Amino acid sequence: MDRIIFVVDDNDVNLVAAENALADDFNVLTMPSAEGMFELLKDVRPDLILLDIEMPGMDGFEAMQTLKSKSGTADIPVIFVTGKNDKESEVKGFEMGAVDFITKPFSEPVLIERINLRLNT
């Protein structure tokens, strides 16, 4: 259980659901904002980030742009986990460098499988 997953979402219910789904297989660190994620990134490097798009302050697209622009974080795989289910958001996410796009509410087995595929476990 040495793989670290960041879950970034402004909704506590979603943070708890993701943590409950992943805690048996991963070290899960949850945070309610992208700003909190960047603060934690100063000390912890995750193996993968689950990132919501619609958040107050810095949204997921802005966070992704910042992640991909820095050499120390550009190669961290990001999966958008969002309530947005329009094709434009999905295409934009992939163009920005997301490795996957999962619509909420997510299925726990699907979430775990997609993470495992990205981490080659």
DSSP file (Angstrom, degrees, kcal/mol; ACC not computed):
  #  RESIDUE AA STRUCTURE BP1 BP2  ACC     N-H-->O    O-->H-N    N-H-->O    O-->H-N    TCO  KAPPA ALPHA  PHI   PSI    X-CA   Y-CA   Z-CA
    1    1 A M              0   0    0      0, 0.0    25,-0.1     0, 0.0    24,-0.0   0.000 360.0 360.0 360.0  46.0    0.0    0.0    0.0
    2    2 A D        +     0   0    0     23,-0.1     2,-0.3    24,-0.1    24,-0.1   0.503 360.0 105.8 -97.3  -4.2    2.8    2.4   -0.9
    3    3 A R        -     0   0    0     22,-0.3    24,-3.2    43,-0.1     2,-0.5  -0.607  61.9-146.3 -76.6 132.7    1.0    4.0   -3.8
    4    4 A I  E     -a   27   0A   0     -2,-0.3    43,-2.8    22,-0.2    44,-1.2  -0.881  14.2-171.9-106.9 128.2   -0.3    7.5   -3.0
    5    5 A I  E     -ab  28  48A   0     22,-2.5    24,-2.8    -2,-0.5     2,-0.4  -0.977  10.5-152.6-117.5 126.6   -3.5    8.8   -4.6
    6    6 A F  E     -ab  29  49A   0     42,-2.2    44,-3.2    -2,-0.5     2,-0.5  -0.836   7.2-162.9 -91.7 134.8   -4.5   12.5   -4.2
    7    7 A V  E     -ab  30  50A   0     22,-2.5    24,-2.4    -2,-0.4     2,-0.6  -0.981   6.9-172.5-118.1 118.0   -8.3   13.0   -4.3
    8    8 A V  E     +ab  31  51A   0     42,-2.9    44,-2.4    -2,-0.5     2,-0.3  -0.937  25.2 132.5-117.9 112.0   -9.2   16.7   -4.9
    9    9 A D        -     0   0    0     22,-1.9     6,-0.1    -2,-0.6    46,-0.1  -0.968  51.1-140.3-158.5 139.0  -12.9   17.6   -4.7
   10   10 A D  S    S+     0   0    0     -2,-0.3     2,-0.6    44,-0.3    45,-0.1   0.507  83.9  85.6 -81.8  -3.1  -14.8   20.4   -2.9
   11   11 A N     >  -     0   0    0      1,-0.1     4,-2.0     2,-0.0     3,-0.3  -0.883  65.6-155.8-104.1 117.8  -17.6   18.0   -1.9
   12   12 A D  H  > S+     0   0    0     -2,-0.6     4,-2.6     1,-0.2     5,-0.2   0.853  94.0  58.2 -59.3 -36.6  -17.0   16.1    1.3
   13   13 A V  H  > S+     0   0    0      1,-0.2     4,-2.4     2,-0.2    -1,-0.2   0.914 108.0  46.3 -60.7 -42.4  -19.3   13.3    0.3
   14   14 A N  H  > S+     0   0    0     -3,-0.3     4,-2.4     2,-0.2    -1,-0.2   0.880 111.1  52.0 -68.0 -38.0  -17.2   12.6   -2.8
   15   15 A L  H  X S+     0   0    0     -4,-2.0     4,-2.4     2,-0.2    -2,-0.2   0.931 112.5  45.2 -62.9 -45.0  -14.0   12.7   -0.9
   16   16 A V  H  X S+     0   0    0     -4,-2.6     4,-2.8     2,-0.2     5,-0.2   0.911 112.2  51.8 -65.8 -42.2  -15.3   10.2    1.6
   17   17 A A  H  X S+     0   0    0     -4,-2.4     4,-2.0    -5,-0.2    -2,-0.2   0.921 112.9  44.7 -61.7 -44.1  -16.6    7.9   -1.2
   18   18 A A  H  X S+     0   0    0     -4,-2.4     4,-1.9     2,-0.2    -1,-0.2   0.917 113.8  49.5 -67.4 -42.3  -13.3    7.9   -3.0
   19   19 A E  H  X S+     0   0    0     -4,-2.4     4,-2.3    -5,-0.2    -2,-0.2   0.926 111.9  48.4 -62.6 -43.8  -11.3    7.3    0.2
   20   20 A N  H  < S+     0   0    0     -4,-2.8     4,-0.3     1,-0.2    -1,-0.2   0.879 113.0  48.7 -62.9 -37.9  -13.6    4.4    1.2
   21   21 A A  H  < S+     0   0    0     -4,-2.0    -1,-0.2    -5,-0.2    -2,-0.2   0.824 123.8  29.3 -69.8 -31.7  -13.3    2.9   -2.3
   22   22 A L  H >X S+     0   0    0     -4,-1.9     4,-2.2    -5,-0.1     3,-1.6   0.603  89.9  93.1-108.3 -14.4   -9.5    3.2   -2.4
   23   23 A A  T 3< S+     0   0    0     -4,-2.3    -1,-0.1     1,-0.3    -3,-0.1   0.755  83.2  57.2 -60.9 -27.8   -8.2    2.9    1.1
   24   24 A D  T 34 S+     0   0    0     -4,-0.3    -1,-0.3     1,-0.2    -2,-0.1   0.782 120.8  27.2 -71.8 -25.4   -7.7   -0.9    1.0
   25   25 A D  T <4 S+     0   0    0     -3,-1.6   -22,-0.3     1,-0.1     2,-0.3   0.624 122.9  33.0-111.7 -18.2   -5.3   -0.6   -2.0
   26   26 A F  S  < S-     0   0    0     -4,-2.2     2,-0.9   -24,-0.1   -22,-0.2  -0.920  75.8-108.8-139.9 159.5   -3.8    2.9   -1.8
   27   27 A N  E     -a    4   0A   0    -24,-3.2   -22,-2.5    -2,-0.3     2,-0.5  -0.851  47.7-159.0 -85.9 108.0   -2.6    5.5    0.6
   28   28 A V  E     -a    5   0A   0     -2,-0.9     2,-0.5   -24,-0.2   -22,-0.2  -0.807  16.2-173.8-102.1 126.0   -5.3    8.1   -0.1
   29   29 A L  E     -a    6   0A   0    -24,-2.8   -22,-2.5    -2,-0.5     2,-0.3  -0.978  11.8-161.6-117.8 121.1   -4.9   11.8    0.7
   30   30 A T  E     +a    7   0A   0     -2,-0.5   -22,-0.2   -24,-0.2   -24,-0.0  -0.761  11.7 176.2-105.1 148.2   -8.0   13.9    0.3
   31   31 A M  E     -a    8   0A   0    -24,-2.4   -22,-1.9    -2,-0.3     6,-0.1  -0.989  29.0-140.3-149.7 143.3   -8.2   17.7   -0.1
   32   32 A P  S    S+     0   0    0      0, 0.0     2,-0.3     0, 0.0   -24,-0.1   0.387  81.9  33.4 -86.8   4.2  -11.1   20.0   -0.7
   33   33 A S  S  > S-     0   0    0      1,-0.1     4,-1.6    22,-0.1   -24,-0.1  -0.997  71.3-122.3-155.7 156.7   -9.3   22.4   -3.1
   34   34 A A  H  > S+     0   0    0     24,-0.6     4,-2.4    -2,-0.3     5,-0.2   0.854 114.8  59.2 -65.9 -34.6   -6.7   22.6   -5.8
   35   35 A E  H  > S+     0   0    0      1,-0.2     4,-1.7     2,-0.2    -1,-0.2   0.913 104.9  49.3 -60.7 -41.7   -4.9   25.2   -3.7
   36   36 A G  H  > S+     0   0    0      1,-0.2     4,-2.2     2,-0.2    -1,-0.2   0.865 108.0  54.9 -63.3 -36.9   -4.6   22.5   -0.9
   37   37 A M  H  X S+     0   0    0     -4,-1.6     4,-2.3     1,-0.2    -2,-0.2   0.930 107.7  48.1 -61.8 -46.0   -3.3   20.1   -3.5
   38   38 A F  H  X S+     0   0    0     -4,-2.4     4,-0.5     1,-0.2    -1,-0.2   0.847 109.7  53.3 -67.0 -31.9   -0.5   22.4   -4.5
   39   39 A E  H >< S+     0   0    0     -4,-1.7     3,-1.0    -5,-0.2     4,-0.3   0.936 112.0  44.6 -64.5 -45.8    0.4   23.0   -0.9
   40   40 A L  H >X S+     0   0    0     -4,-2.2     4,-2.6     1,-0.2     3,-1.9   0.823 101.5  68.1 -68.6 -31.8    0.7   19.3   -0.2
   41   41 A L  H 3< S+     0   0    0     -4,-2.3    -1,-0.2     1,-0.3    -2,-0.2   0.705  86.3  70.0 -62.5 -18.3    2.6   18.7   -3.5
   42   42 A K  T << S+     0   0    0     -3,-1.0    -1,-0.3    -4,-0.5    -2,-0.2   0.798 118.3  18.2 -66.0 -26.8    5.5   20.7   -1.8
   43   43 A D  T <4 S+     0   0    0     -3,-1.9     2,-0.4    -4,-0.3    -2,-0.2   0.642 124.9  47.7-117.8 -23.3    6.0   17.7    0.5
   44   44 A V     <  -     0   0    0     -4,-2.6    -1,-0.2     2,-0.0     0, 0.0  -0.979  57.9-156.8-130.7 132.9    4.3   14.7   -1.1
   45   45 A R        -     0   0    0     -2,-0.4   -41,-0.2    -3,-0.1     2,-0.1  -0.929  20.0-150.7-108.6 113.7    4.5   13.3   -4.6
   46   46 A P        -     0   0    0      0, 0.0   -41,-0.2     0, 0.0     3,-0.1  -0.381  17.2-136.6 -79.1 159.9    1.4   11.2   -5.5
   47   47 A D  S    S+     0   0    0    -43,-2.8     2,-0.3     1,-0.3   -42,-0.2   0.709  90.1   1.6 -81.3 -23.3    1.4    8.4   -8.0
   48   48 A L  E     -b    5   0A   0    -44,-1.2   -42,-2.2    28,-0.1     2,-0.4  -0.977  65.5-141.4-161.9 150.1   -1.9    9.6   -9.4
   49   49 A I  E     -bc   6  78A   0     28,-2.4    30,-2.9    -2,-0.3     2,-0.6  -0.980   2.8-156.7-121.4 128.9   -4.3   12.5   -8.9
   50   50 A L  E     -bc   7  79A   0    -44,-3.2   -42,-2.9    -2,-0.4     2,-0.5  -0.931  27.6-170.7 -97.4 119.2   -8.1   12.2   -9.0
   51   51 A L  E     -bc   8  80A   0     28,-2.6    30,-1.8    -2,-0.6   -42,-0.2  -0.951  19.5-144.9-126.8 123.7   -9.2   15.8   -9.8
   52   52 A D        -     0   0    0    -44,-2.4    30,-0.2    -2,-0.5     3,-0.1  -0.483   8.3-151.7 -75.0 153.5  -12.7   17.3   -9.8
   53   53 A I  S    S+     0   0    0     28,-0.2     7,-2.8     1,-0.2     2,-1.1   0.886  79.0  62.0 -91.1 -49.4  -13.3   20.0  -12.5
   54   54 A E        +     0   0    0      5,-0.2   -44,-0.3     6,-0.1    -1,-0.2  -0.675  68.4 134.5 -90.2  99.6  -15.9   22.2  -10.9
   55   55 A M        -     0   0    0     -2,-1.1   -22,-0.1     2,-0.1     2,-0.0  -0.983  56.2-105.4-138.9 149.1  -14.5   23.7   -7.7
   56   56 A P  S    S+     0   0    0      0, 0.0     2,-0.4     0, 0.0     0, 0.0  -0.335  95.2  11.1 -68.9 160.2  -14.5   27.2   -6.3
   57   57 A G  S    S+     0   0    0    -24,-0.1     2,-0.6   -23,-0.1    -2,-0.1  -0.610 134.9  18.5  73.0-127.3  -11.3   29.2   -6.5
   58   58 A M  S    S-     0   0    0     -2,-0.4   -24,-0.6     4,-0.1   -23,-0.2  -0.669  84.3-149.2 -78.0 119.1   -9.0   27.3   -8.8
   59   59 A D     >  -     0   0    0     -2,-0.6     4,-2.5     1,-0.1    -5,-0.2  -0.273  29.6 -96.0 -82.8 176.4  -11.0   24.8  -10.9
   60   60 A G  H  > S+     0   0    0     -7,-2.8     4,-2.5     1,-0.2     5,-0.2   0.843 122.6  53.0 -63.4 -35.9   -9.8   21.5  -12.2
   61   61 A F  H  > S+     0   0    0     -8,-0.4     4,-2.3     2,-0.2    -1,-0.2   0.921 111.1  46.5 -66.7 -42.3   -8.8   22.8  -15.6
   62   62 A E  H  > S+     0   0    0      2,-0.2     4,-2.1     1,-0.2    -2,-0.2   0.915 113.1  50.1 -63.5 -42.0   -6.7   25.6  -14.1
   63   63 A A  H  X S+     0   0    0     -4,-2.5     4,-2.8     1,-0.2    -2,-0.2   0.906 110.0  50.5 -62.2 -41.9   -5.1   23.1  -11.7
   64   64 A M  H  X S+     0   0    0     -4,-2.5     4,-2.7     2,-0.2    -1,-0.2   0.915 108.3  52.1 -63.2 -43.3   -4.3   20.8  -14.6
   65   65 A Q  H  X S+     0   0    0     -4,-2.3     4,-1.0     1,-0.2    -1,-0.2   0.911 112.6  45.7 -59.5 -42.9   -2.7   23.6  -16.6
   66   66 A T  H  X S+     0   0    0     -4,-2.1     4,-0.6     2,-0.2     3,-0.4   0.923 112.3  50.9 -67.3 -44.4   -0.5   24.4  -13.6
   67   67 A L  H >< S+     0   0    0     -4,-2.8     3,-1.0     1,-0.2     6,-0.3   0.934 112.6  45.6 -56.7 -48.0    0.4   20.8  -12.9
   68   68 A K  H 3< S+     0   0    0     -4,-2.7    -1,-0.2     1,-0.2    -2,-0.2   0.662 106.7  60.2 -74.0 -16.3    1.4   20.2  -16.5
   69   69 A S  H 3< S+     0   0    0     -4,-1.0     2,-0.5    -3,-0.4    -1,-0.2   0.584  92.9  76.0 -87.8  -9.6    3.4   23.4  -16.7
   70   70 A K  S XX S-     0   0    0     -3,-1.0     4,-1.9    -4,-0.6     3,-1.3  -0.874  73.4-142.5-107.6 132.5    5.8   22.5  -13.9
   71   71 A S  T 34 S+     0   0    0     -2,-0.5     4,-0.4     1,-0.3    -1,-0.1   0.829 100.0  56.7 -62.1 -32.0    8.6   20.0  -14.5
   72   72 A G  T 34 S+     0   0    0      1,-0.2    -1,-0.3     2,-0.1    -4,-0.1   0.672 122.5  23.3 -74.9 -16.0    8.2   18.4  -11.0
   73   73 A T  T X4 S+     0   0    0     -3,-1.3     3,-1.6    -6,-0.3    -2,-0.2   0.457  92.5  97.0-126.2  -5.0    4.5   17.6  -11.5
   74   74 A A  T 3< S+     0   0    0     -4,-1.9    -3,-0.1     1,-0.3    -2,-0.1   0.790  86.8  49.4 -60.7 -29.6    4.0   17.4  -15.3
   75   75 A D  T 3  S+     0   0    0     -4,-0.4    -1,-0.3    -8,-0.1    -2,-0.1   0.402  79.6 112.4 -95.0   4.1    4.4   13.6  -15.4
   76   76 A I  S <  S-     0   0    0     -3,-1.6   -28,-0.1    -9,-0.1     2,-0.1  -0.653  73.7-120.3 -75.4 123.4    1.9   12.8  -12.6
   77   77 A P        -     0   0    0      0, 0.0   -28,-2.4     0, 0.0     2,-0.4  -0.412  29.3-160.4 -66.5 138.5   -1.1   11.0  -14.1
   78   78 A V  E     -c   49   0A   0     19,-0.4    21,-2.8   -30,-0.2    22,-0.9  -0.982  10.6-167.8-124.0 129.7   -4.4   12.9  -13.6
   79   79 A I  E     -cd  50 100A   0    -30,-2.9   -28,-2.6    -2,-0.4     2,-0.5  -0.975  20.3-137.4-111.9 122.0   -7.9   11.4  -13.9
   80   80 A F  E     -cd  51 101A   0     20,-2.0    22,-3.5    -2,-0.5     2,-0.5  -0.674  18.6-172.5 -76.1 128.6  -10.7   13.9  -14.0
   81   81 A V  E     + d   0 102A   0    -30,-1.8     2,-0.3    -2,-0.5    22,-0.2  -0.957  28.7 147.6-121.4 108.1  -13.6   12.7  -11.8
   82   82 A T  E     - d   0 103A   0     20,-2.4    22,-2.7    -2,-0.5   -30,-0.1  -0.937  62.0-128.8-147.1 157.8  -16.5   15.0  -12.4
   83   83 A G  S    S+     0   0    0     -2,-0.3     2,-0.4    20,-0.2    20,-0.1   0.602  83.2 102.1 -80.1 -13.8  -20.2   15.6  -12.6
   84   84 A K        +     0   0    0      1,-0.1    -2,-0.2     5,-0.0    20,-0.1  -0.575  43.0 172.1 -72.2 127.7  -19.6   17.3  -15.9
   85   85 A N        +     0   0    0     -2,-0.4     2,-0.3    18,-0.1    -1,-0.1   0.087  31.9 121.7-126.5  25.2  -20.6   14.8  -18.7
   86   86 A D     >  -     0   0    0      1,-0.1     4,-1.8     4,-0.0     3,-0.3  -0.638  66.3-126.8 -88.9 149.1  -20.4   17.0  -21.8
   87   87 A K  H  > S+     0   0    0     -2,-0.3     4,-3.0     1,-0.2     5,-0.2   0.831 106.2  61.2 -62.8 -33.9  -18.1   16.0  -24.6
   88   88 A E  H  > S+     0   0    0      1,-0.2     4,-2.6     2,-0.2    -1,-0.2   0.919 105.9  46.1 -61.5 -43.8  -16.4   19.4  -24.7
   89   89 A S  H  > S+     0   0    0     -3,-0.3     4,-2.6     2,-0.2    -1,-0.2   0.909 113.5  49.5 -65.1 -41.2  -15.2   19.0  -21.1
   90   90 A E  H  X S+     0   0    0     -4,-1.8     4,-2.3     2,-0.2    -2,-0.2   0.937 112.9  45.8 -63.7 -46.6  -14.0   15.5  -21.8
   91   91 A V  H  X S+     0   0    0     -4,-3.0     4,-2.7     1,-0.2    -2,-0.2   0.925 112.9  50.6 -62.2 -44.6  -12.1   16.5  -24.9
   92   92 A K  H  X S+     0   0    0     -4,-2.6     4,-1.8    -5,-0.2    -1,-0.2   0.909 109.5  51.8 -60.1 -42.3  -10.6   19.6  -23.1
   93   93 A G  H  X>S+     0   0    0     -4,-2.6     5,-2.5     1,-0.2     4,-0.6   0.925 112.0  44.8 -60.6 -46.2   -9.4   17.3  -20.3
   94   94 A F  H ><5S+     0   0    0     -4,-2.3     3,-1.0     1,-0.2    -2,-0.2   0.900 111.1  53.6 -66.1 -39.8   -7.7   14.9  -22.6
   95   95 A E  H 3<5S+     0   0    0     -4,-2.7    -1,-0.2     1,-0.3    -2,-0.2   0.830 106.3  54.1 -63.2 -30.4   -6.1   17.7  -24.6
   96   96 A M  H 3<5S-     0   0    0     -4,-1.8    -1,-0.3    -5,-0.2    -2,-0.2   0.618 131.4 -92.0 -79.6 -12.4   -4.7   19.1  -21.3
   97   97 A G  T <<5 +     0   0    0     -3,-1.0   -19,-0.4    -4,-0.6    -3,-0.2   0.518  68.8 154.9 117.2   6.6   -3.1   15.8  -20.5
   98   98 A A      < -     0   0    0     -5,-2.5    -1,-0.2    -6,-0.2   -19,-0.2  -0.367  34.7-150.9 -62.9 145.3   -5.6   13.8  -18.5
   99   99 A V  S    S-     0   0    0    -21,-2.8     2,-0.3     1,-0.2   -20,-0.2   0.610  75.2  -0.4 -92.6 -14.1   -5.2   10.1  -18.7
  100  100 A D  E     -d   79   0A   0    -22,-0.9   -20,-2.0    -7,-0.1     2,-0.4  -0.974  57.5-141.9-164.6 169.8   -8.9    9.3  -18.1
  101  101 A F  E     -d   80   0A   0     -2,-0.3     2,-0.4   -22,-0.2   -20,-0.2  -0.949  17.7-174.4-146.0 115.5  -12.2   10.9  -17.4
  102  102 A I  E     -d   81   0A   0    -22,-3.5   -20,-2.4    -2,-0.4     2,-0.4  -0.956  17.7-137.2-119.5 131.2  -14.7    9.4  -15.0
  103  103 A T  E     -d   82   0A   0     -2,-0.4   -20,-0.2   -22,-0.2   -18,-0.1  -0.697  35.9 -91.1 -88.8 136.0  -18.3   10.8  -14.5
  104  104 A K  S    S+     0   0    0    -22,-2.7     2,-0.1    -2,-0.4     3,-0.0  -0.628 107.4  53.3 -85.2 149.0  -19.7   11.0  -11.0
  105  105 A P  S    S-     0   0    0      0, 0.0     2,-0.2     0, 0.0    -2,-0.1   0.480  90.6-160.0 -72.4 138.6  -21.3    9.2   -9.3
  106  106 A F        -     0   0    0     -2,-0.1     2,-0.5    -4,-0.1    -2,-0.1  -0.481  18.4-119.1 -89.3 157.6  -18.5    6.7  -10.0
  107  107 A S     >  -     0   0    0     -2,-0.2     4,-2.8     1,-0.1     5,-0.2  -0.845  21.1-138.4 -90.4 126.6  -18.6    3.0   -9.7
  108  108 A E  H  > S+     0   0    0     -2,-0.5     4,-2.6     1,-0.2     5,-0.2   0.921 101.6  47.8 -55.1 -49.7  -16.1    1.8   -7.2
  109  109 A P  H  > S+     0   0    0      0, 0.0     4,-2.4     0, 0.0    -1,-0.2   0.891 113.7  48.3 -61.1 -36.8  -14.9   -1.2   -9.2
  110  110 A V  H  > S+     0   0    0      2,-0.2     4,-2.6     1,-0.2     5,-0.2   0.919 111.0  50.4 -68.2 -42.9  -14.5    0.9  -12.3
  111  111 A L  H  X S+     0   0    0     -4,-2.8     4,-2.1     2,-0.2     5,-0.2   0.942 113.1  45.6 -58.3 -49.1  -12.6    3.6  -10.4
  112  112 A I  H  X S+     0   0    0     -4,-2.6     4,-2.8    -5,-0.2    -2,-0.2   0.917 113.1  50.1 -62.4 -44.1  -10.2    1.0   -9.0
  113  113 A E  H  X S+     0   0    0     -4,-2.4     4,-2.3    -5,-0.2    -1,-0.2   0.910 110.9  48.7 -62.9 -42.5   -9.7   -0.7  -12.4
  114  114 A R  H  X S+     0   0    0     -4,-2.6     4,-1.7     2,-0.2    -1,-0.2   0.876 112.2  48.7 -67.7 -36.2   -9.0    2.6  -14.2
  115  115 A I  H  X S+     0   0    0     -4,-2.1     4,-2.0    -5,-0.2    -2,-0.2   0.944 111.4  49.8 -65.4 -46.9   -6.5    3.6  -11.5
  116  116 A N  H  X>S+     0   0    0     -4,-2.8     5,-2.1     1,-0.2     4,-0.7   0.873 108.5  53.3 -60.2 -37.5   -4.8    0.2  -11.7
  117  117 A L  H  <5S+     0   0    0     -4,-2.3     3,-0.5     1,-0.2    -1,-0.2   0.913 111.2  45.8 -62.4 -41.9   -4.6    0.5  -15.5
  118  118 A R  H  <5S+     0   0    0     -4,-1.7    -2,-0.2     1,-0.2    -1,-0.2   0.796 117.8  42.7 -72.5 -28.8   -2.9    3.9  -15.3
  119  119 A L  H  <5S-     0   0    0     -4,-2.0    -1,-0.2    -5,-0.1    -2,-0.2   0.429 105.8-128.2 -97.2   0.0   -0.5    2.7  -12.6
  120  120 A N  T  <5       0   0    0     -4,-0.7    -3,-0.2    -3,-0.5    -4,-0.1   0.899 360.0 360.0  55.2  45.5    0.2   -0.7  -14.3
  121  121 A T      <       0   0    0     -5,-2.1    -4,-0.1    -6,-0.1    -1,-0.1   0.427 360.0 360.0-101.8 360.0   -0.6   -2.7  -11.2
